């Protein structure tokens, strides 16, 4: 009897593992190594970002981890060096909610690194309370889109010099209900809706990817966006999921079959970064490791062009994408100064990596 129960538990465990792998997409099939290549990963001290950095370090890469909390980033880098026996894993300060910090980080990379082969724009905030970045941008639009838009543009010359190279932008299935409000990108005129603010930022990720790929044609630099699936990370901490008795007792068993670990969640980023199949592929959207057509609004070429121009204007970039000043336009600075004063007595949302913490967070 006990033997039968043990056998049934073992069979059940194997089936559960296979179902979960099937539902979540499984592991990156490529065994490619990246010895001699340099990878920059944002938001790499926790969640998907940390596991992406770990796997790419295991494959021989030189890993630059960009995080706002340098102490946690250094601890994560130490952990990765120990688990992979790769000494070339480094922690650097990067606050995507600060234009000044992004510029300083990019400048350090350009000065210290001979090459950048892969840039993984992984960090993000999700459905956080209303708040502004240091420069007066909506927190979710500023961190999830503008911070990575600026960083990518500042590293473009280094990426081109290192070609063939790759840019990977983590988006979300949430982009399908996103809308870009060009009249009020930073939620200054209308009532703030944290869910819509998040969805707008994720749609911006896909539009940015497509326009970037278009502008980089012939350079040897590719750009792709990916929804890594539903992953158990800190990103969904503002959503309230699992804070009720119903969600904890009824939904948790269901989510446990669908929600990935950060290690599995990192596989899509790893795939886009190293897979031989991705060589030369650009401007695409991936659901985990499968190419999918994004939402219709993400295919709007005019919206992608307008977003690029609007983002360049907010950040003080010329049309060709290169910096013309170390600070954003004056009107943005004035809003930012007021925002910094307002937030000195509060706590800004922590940056985290990865997708929503549950399927209900997407919509």
C-alpha positions as MATLAB code, in Angstrom:
seq = 'XXXXXXXXXXXXXXXXXXXXXXXXXXXXXXXXXXXXXXXXXXXXXXXXXXXXXXXXXXXXXXXXXXXXXXXXXXXXXXXXXXXXXXXXXXXXXXXXXXXXXXXXXXXXXXXXXXXXXXXXXXXXXXXXXXXXXXXXXXXXXXXXXXXXXXXXXXXXXXXXXXXXXXXXXXXXXXXXXXXXXXXXXXXXXXXXXXXXXXXXXXXXXXXXXXXXXXXXXXXXXXXXXXXXXXXXXXXXXXXXXXXXXXXXXXXXXXXXXXXXXXXXXXXXXXXXXXXXXXXXXXXXXXXXXXXXXXXXXXXXXXXXXXXXXXXXXXXXXXXXXXXXXXXXXXXXXXXXXXXXXXXXXXXXXXXXXXXXXXXXXXX';
ca = [
       0.000    0.000    0.000;
       2.773    2.402    0.987;
       4.696    1.395   -2.134;
       1.680    2.149   -4.309;
       1.219    5.569   -2.684;
       4.891    6.386   -3.161;
       4.721    5.312   -6.802;
       1.616    7.419   -7.375;
       3.290   10.441   -5.761;
       6.371    9.939   -7.938;
       4.276    9.609  -11.096;
       2.243   12.655  -10.084;
       5.407   14.640   -9.501;
       6.837   13.687  -12.883;
       3.577   14.561  -14.652;
       3.343   17.866  -12.780;
       6.912   18.702  -13.781;
       6.236   17.880  -17.447;
       2.985   19.852  -17.490;
       4.646   22.820  -15.862;
       7.539   22.736  -18.323;
       5.078   22.538  -21.215;
       2.947   25.411  -19.916;
       5.883   27.641  -18.970;
       7.983   26.978  -22.057;
      10.799   24.937  -20.547;
      14.500   25.702  -20.823;
      16.532   27.374  -23.527;
      17.390   24.611  -26.014;
      20.619   26.253  -27.179;
      23.883   25.063  -25.632;
      25.837   28.003  -27.065;
      28.598   29.545  -24.973;
      29.531   33.228  -25.038;
      33.165   33.267  -24.041;
      34.726   36.647  -24.772;
      31.371   38.420  -24.992;
      30.132   41.193  -22.699;
      26.522   41.311  -21.529;
      24.810   44.215  -19.742;
      21.721   43.263  -17.708;
      19.577   45.845  -15.895;
      17.703   44.945  -12.716;
      20.004   41.998  -12.149;
      20.075   41.785   -8.363;
      16.887   39.724   -8.117;
      14.308   37.709  -10.047;
      14.636   37.119  -13.768;
      17.528   39.550  -14.077;
      19.678   37.740  -11.542;
      18.963   34.318  -13.041;
      19.630   35.654  -16.547;
      22.979   37.006  -15.368;
      23.752   33.693  -13.655;
      23.000   31.573  -16.735;
      24.963   33.837  -19.069;
      27.873   33.847  -16.624;
      27.698   30.053  -16.591;
      28.036   30.181  -20.386;
      31.258   32.161  -20.101;
      30.121   35.761  -20.560;
      31.515   38.884  -18.963;
      28.477   40.184  -17.064;
      27.779   43.797  -16.092;
      24.865   44.017  -13.664;
      23.150   47.410  -13.457;
      21.018   47.927  -10.324;
      19.750   50.797   -8.187;
      20.623   49.105   -4.888;
      24.367   48.634   -5.230;
      24.697   46.687   -1.979;
      22.180   44.067   -3.120;
      23.724   44.062   -6.586;
      27.197   43.358   -5.176;
      25.773   40.528   -3.054;
      24.057   39.053   -6.127;
      27.249   39.352   -8.190;
      29.214   37.592   -5.465;
      26.630   34.799   -5.351;
      26.784   34.372   -9.139;
      30.588   34.345   -9.176;
      30.516   31.631   -6.535;
      27.889   29.450   -8.203;
      29.334   29.707  -11.726;
      33.055   30.023  -10.892;
      33.116   32.891  -13.384;
      35.095   35.807  -11.906;
      33.926   38.242  -14.587;
      30.651   39.294  -12.999;
      30.453   42.927  -11.925;
      27.974   45.122  -10.049;
      27.372   48.734  -11.114;
      24.994   51.394   -9.880;
      22.129   52.219  -12.242;
      18.953   54.060  -11.295;
      16.608   54.014  -14.276;
      14.454   56.633  -12.555;
      17.299   59.130  -12.935;
      18.523   60.481  -16.284;
      21.765   61.520  -14.582;
      22.344   57.981  -13.271;
      21.617   56.385  -16.656;
      24.096   58.715  -18.350;
      26.760   58.026  -15.733;
      26.279   54.267  -16.023;
      26.470   54.394  -19.832;
      29.596   56.528  -19.683;
      31.290   54.045  -17.324;
      30.440   51.213  -19.699;
      31.787   53.105  -22.705;
      35.006   54.002  -20.921;
      35.683   50.694  -19.162;
      34.401   48.061  -21.595;
      35.953   47.229  -24.937;
      32.678   45.826  -26.246;
      28.996   45.285  -25.515;
      27.623   42.228  -27.293;
      24.256   41.947  -25.590;
      22.122   44.541  -23.793;
      19.219   43.101  -21.831;
      16.763   45.808  -20.726;
      15.215   43.749  -17.967;
      14.458   45.992  -14.977;
      11.029   47.414  -14.328;
       8.334   48.537  -11.919;
       4.747   47.373  -12.034;
       1.475   48.965  -10.982;
       3.135   51.009   -8.269;
       1.400   53.946   -6.571;
       1.382   57.286   -8.387;
       4.845   58.799   -8.382;
       7.392   60.606  -10.496;
      10.992   59.918  -11.366;
      13.802   62.279  -10.450;
      13.168   64.117  -13.725;
       9.403   64.385  -13.439;
       8.332   61.451  -15.586;
       5.613   59.000  -14.568;
       7.446   56.297  -12.617;
       6.345   53.368  -14.774;
       6.791   55.151  -18.109;
      10.071   56.643  -16.914;
      11.648   53.435  -15.614;
      10.152   50.835  -17.929;
      10.513   52.807  -21.157;
      12.421   56.092  -20.979;
      15.288   54.814  -18.820;
      15.944   51.902  -21.162;
      15.364   54.049  -24.256;
      18.087   56.417  -23.077;
      20.489   53.664  -22.009;
      20.133   51.857  -25.335;
      20.760   55.008  -27.342;
      23.814   55.885  -25.268;
      25.296   52.419  -25.855;
      24.455   52.180  -29.558;
      27.951   53.089  -30.774;
      29.473   50.415  -28.538;
      26.902   47.869  -29.734;
      27.625   48.723  -33.370;
      31.371   48.383  -32.803;
      30.749   44.926  -31.296;
      28.400   43.701  -34.040;
      26.857   41.259  -34.464;
      25.212   42.288  -31.206;
      21.759   42.094  -29.678;
      19.322   44.276  -27.716;
      16.614   42.463  -25.760;
      13.688   44.380  -24.263;
      11.482   42.658  -21.701;
       7.871   43.534  -22.341;
       4.670   41.849  -21.169;
       1.448   40.331  -22.419;
      -0.088   43.400  -20.774;
       0.885   45.423  -23.846;
      -2.229   44.077  -25.599;
      -4.445   46.445  -23.594;
      -1.953   49.308  -23.614;
      -2.561   52.681  -25.256;
      -0.025   55.440  -25.884;
      -1.509   58.795  -24.865;
       0.747   61.195  -26.736;
      -1.094   64.145  -25.215;
      -0.358   63.014  -21.650;
       2.428   60.427  -21.512;
       3.240   61.238  -17.883;
      -0.268   61.325  -16.395;
      -0.310   65.041  -15.650;
      -3.742   65.876  -17.074;
      -5.909   62.829  -16.382;
      -6.665   60.773  -13.293;
      -3.855   58.320  -12.626;
      -4.581   54.649  -13.359;
      -1.679   52.458  -12.295;
      -2.840   49.479  -14.379;
      -3.097   51.542  -17.561;
       0.192   53.278  -16.803;
       1.885   49.888  -16.652;
       0.227   48.671  -19.856;
       1.246   51.873  -21.657;
       4.868   51.329  -20.624;
       4.830   47.720  -21.851;
       3.323   48.739  -25.194;
       6.052   51.367  -25.401;
       8.638   48.580  -25.009;
       7.332   46.802  -28.115;
       6.988   49.968  -30.192;
      10.503   51.016  -29.202;
      11.863   47.621  -30.171;
      10.295   47.734  -33.609;
      11.433   51.280  -34.350;
      14.934   50.539  -33.037;
      15.207   47.498  -35.286;
      14.125   49.625  -38.245;
      16.738   52.285  -37.521;
      19.494   49.711  -36.998;
      19.046   47.875  -40.277;
      22.421   47.111  -41.843;
      24.409   47.750  -38.646;
      24.591   44.156  -37.405;
      22.690   45.095  -34.221;
      19.357   43.336  -33.699;
      16.524   44.257  -31.340;
      13.721   42.007  -30.115;
      11.058   42.166  -27.402;
       9.923   39.304  -25.207;
       7.153   38.441  -22.773;
       8.871   35.934  -20.455;
       5.657   34.480  -19.091;
       4.213   34.713  -15.604;
       7.048   34.502  -13.112;
       7.178   34.466   -9.332;
       9.177   37.653   -8.703;
       8.889   40.752   -6.517;
       7.459   42.757   -9.403;
       3.818   42.073   -8.525;
       4.090   43.255   -4.931;
       1.853   46.308   -5.517;
      -1.002   44.338   -7.106;
      -2.522   42.856   -3.967;
      -2.539   39.334   -5.412;
      -2.455   36.601   -2.746;
      -3.230   39.117    0.005;
      -6.768   37.784    0.426;
      -7.783   34.439    1.899;
      -9.528   33.500   -1.361;
      -6.516   34.157   -3.574;
      -4.144   32.445   -1.166;
      -6.215   29.311   -0.601;
      -8.074   28.899   -3.906;
      -5.886   30.492   -6.567;
      -2.420   29.598   -5.275;
      -2.583   25.887   -6.245;
      -3.710   26.900   -9.754;
      -0.992   29.529  -10.107;
       1.664   27.094   -8.876;
       1.121   25.102  -12.076;
       1.384   28.178  -14.299;
       3.848   30.477  -12.564;
       7.523   29.980  -13.309;
      10.468   30.219  -11.015;
      12.846   33.101  -11.824;
      15.268   30.493  -13.196;
      12.703   29.287  -15.745;
      11.581   32.857  -16.368;
      15.112   33.782  -17.409;
      15.195   31.179  -20.188;
      13.511   33.431  -22.758;
      16.088   36.199  -22.274;
      18.891   33.632  -22.438;
      17.425   32.187  -25.634;
      17.265   35.569  -27.346;
      20.783   36.371  -26.138;
      22.642   33.219  -27.212;
      20.590   31.130  -29.622;
      22.109   30.561  -33.046;
      18.561   30.665  -34.442;
      18.300   34.337  -33.398;
      21.280   35.434  -35.480;
      20.104   38.315  -37.679;
      16.498   38.135  -36.429;
      15.230   41.595  -35.504;
      12.099   43.622  -34.780;
      10.172   40.612  -33.507;
       8.042   39.940  -30.431;
       8.402   36.659  -28.528;
       6.041   35.001  -26.092;
       8.630   33.099  -24.041;
      10.638   31.430  -26.848;
       7.991   31.450  -29.562;
       7.643   34.294  -32.037;
       4.145   35.799  -31.927;
       2.481   38.760  -33.561;
       2.021   41.500  -30.962;
      -1.194   43.472  -30.492;
      -2.374   45.568  -33.487;
      -1.427   48.837  -31.752;
       2.123   47.525  -31.367;
       2.377   47.205  -35.155;
       1.532   50.877  -35.743;
       4.642   52.258  -37.469;
       3.513   55.865  -37.147;
       2.966   55.439  -33.395;
       6.425   53.872  -33.075;
       7.981   56.832  -34.890;
       6.043   59.361  -32.779;
       7.025   57.595  -29.570;
      10.698   57.664  -30.571;
      10.523   61.390  -31.294;
       8.576   62.145  -28.105;
      11.010   60.116  -26.007;
      13.998   61.808  -27.621;
      12.467   65.190  -26.861;
      11.777   64.373  -23.216;
      15.321   63.109  -22.726;
      17.167   65.808  -24.644;
      18.353   63.549  -27.453;
      18.831   64.583  -31.043;
      16.733   62.803  -33.670;
      19.663   60.548  -34.532;
      19.572   59.312  -30.940;
      22.808   60.779  -29.595;
      22.981   62.966  -26.463;
      23.156   66.712  -26.947;
      23.038   67.678  -23.297;
      23.655   66.004  -19.962;
      20.244   67.107  -18.705;
      16.654   66.846  -19.967;
      14.769   69.915  -21.264;
      14.201   72.798  -18.836;
      10.459   72.238  -18.450;
      11.072   68.625  -17.444;
      13.747   69.688  -14.951;
      11.366   72.066  -13.225;
       8.779   69.315  -12.768;
      11.504   66.970  -11.589;
      12.781   69.404   -8.963;
       9.297   69.660   -7.479;
       8.911   65.878   -7.584;
      12.198   65.270   -5.761;
      11.126   67.646   -2.990;
       7.785   65.876   -2.681;
       9.362   62.432   -2.535;
      12.121   63.142   -0.045;
       9.682   62.314    2.724;
       8.418   59.174    1.015;
       9.817   56.008   -0.469;
      10.098   55.416   -4.169;
       9.018   52.039   -5.512;
      11.847   49.522   -5.594;
      13.054   48.391   -8.985;
      12.629   44.732   -9.709;
      13.088   42.472  -12.660;
      10.683   40.299  -14.545;
       7.020   40.007  -15.468;
       3.880   40.182  -13.302;
       3.623   38.084  -10.188;
       0.368   36.442  -11.334;
      -1.845   36.045  -14.366;
      -4.436   38.471  -12.980;
      -1.785   41.180  -12.842;
      -1.685   41.316  -16.614;
      -5.061   42.901  -17.163;
];
